[in-house]
């Protein structure tokens, strides 16, 4: 395989890996934040007796769970940052460092 075709194939493979890593990163962070919120809303609708029960400290359980939403959101942001640094950024640097591929030349008539 000519060198130019190898560059083209290698860059294409790296771009696919980068897209896959970005999708995975978005899904994990989204499910972490929205998943907790969905559980909170479901409990509010389906189990109001649980949400109105007093937690240790005198606050209703629903209020305690609502206050936990902020730290859960921050944890989702930290998870997003961690996965970006660990998986996505190295792939992006690798794609950026590769020389622009030159598509294989078409045969001349």
C-alpha positions in Angstrom: 0.0 0.0 0.0 1.5 3.4 -1.0 2.5 5.7 1.9 -0.2 8.3 1.0 -3.0 5.7 1.2 -1.7 4.6 4.6 -1.8 8.2 5.8 -5.3 8.5 4.6 -6.4 5.3 6.2 -4.7 6.0 9.5 -6.2 9.5 9.8 -9.6 8.1 9.0 -9.3 5.5 11.7 -8.1 8.1 14.2 -11.1 10.3 13.4 -13.5 7.4 13.9 -11.9 6.7 17.3 -12.2 10.4 18.2 -15.9 10.5 17.3 -16.5 7.3 19.3 -14.7 8.7 22.4 -16.7 12.0 22.2 -20.0 10.1 21.9 -19.1 7.9 24.9 -18.0 10.9 26.9 -21.3 12.8 26.2 -23.4 9.8 27.1 -21.7 9.1 30.4 -21.9 12.7 31.6 -25.5 13.1 30.4 -26.7 9.9 32.0 -24.9 10.8 35.3 -26.7 14.2 35.5 -30.0 13.5 33.9 -30.3 10.0 35.3 -30.2 11.3 38.8 -32.7 14.0 38.0 -35.0 11.4 36.3 -34.9 9.3 39.4 -35.7 12.3 41.6 -38.7 13.2 39.4 -39.9 9.6 39.3 -39.8 9.4 43.1 -41.6 12.7 43.4 -44.5 11.4 41.2 -44.6 7.8 42.1 -43.6 7.8 45.8 -44.7 11.1 47.4 -44.9 9.5 50.8 -41.1 8.7 50.6 -40.4 12.3 49.5 -42.3 13.9 52.4 -40.9 11.6 55.0 -38.4 13.4 57.3 -34.8 12.5 56.9 -32.3 12.6 59.8 -31.9 16.3 60.5 -35.5 17.2 60.2 -35.6 18.0 56.5 -38.0 16.2 54.1 -36.3 13.5 52.0 -37.4 15.2 48.8 -35.6 18.4 49.8 -32.5 16.5 50.7 -32.5 14.7 47.4 -33.1 18.0 45.6 -30.1 19.6 47.3 -28.0 16.6 46.3 -28.7 17.5 42.6 -26.1 20.3 42.6 -23.2 18.1 43.7 -24.3 15.4 41.3 -24.2 17.9 38.5 -20.8 19.0 39.5 -19.6 15.4 39.6 -21.0 15.0 36.1 -18.9 18.0 35.0 -15.8 16.6 36.7 -16.4 13.2 35.0 -16.7 15.0 31.7 -13.5 16.8 32.2 -11.7 13.7 33.4 -12.8 11.7 30.4 -11.9 14.6 28.1 -8.4 14.7 29.4 -7.9 10.9 29.6 -9.5 9.8 26.3 -10.6 12.6 24.0 -7.8 15.1 24.2 -5.0 12.6 23.4 -6.9 11.4 20.3 -7.6 15.0 19.2 -3.9 15.8 19.5 -3.0 12.7 17.6 -5.4 13.7 14.7 -4.1 17.3 14.8 -0.5 16.2 14.6 -1.0 14.0 11.6 -0.2 15.6 8.3 -3.1 16.3 6.1 -3.6 13.3 3.9 -3.3 13.6 0.2 -6.0 11.5 -1.5 -4.7 9.0 -3.9 -4.1 10.4 -7.3 -6.6 9.4 -9.9 -5.1 7.6 -13.0 -4.6 9.9 -15.9 -6.3 9.1 -19.2 
